[in-house]
Amino acid sequence: MVERIPQHRHCQSCGKAFTGKDVFCNDVCKGQSTQNVKSKKRQLMMLWGISAMVLVAFLWVM
């Protein structure tokens, strides 16, 4: 006989299986995900800023 697994979701942060309608298993994972998004956004903005400064410096020299 095959054992049936109940309907569940996996947390987007830790990957743990849970039941419910949310995308995170608890508030800790939700907060951690928010911090990760903020960090990635900050890194992207810094990359764009540095790229713009390099472009301006390159155009200034020419």
HELIX and SHEET records of a PDB file:
HELIX    1   1 ASP A   27  VAL A   61  1                                  35    
SHEET    1   A 2 ARG A   9  HIS A  10  0                                        
SHEET    2   A 2 ALA A  17  PHE A  18 -1                                        
END                                                                             
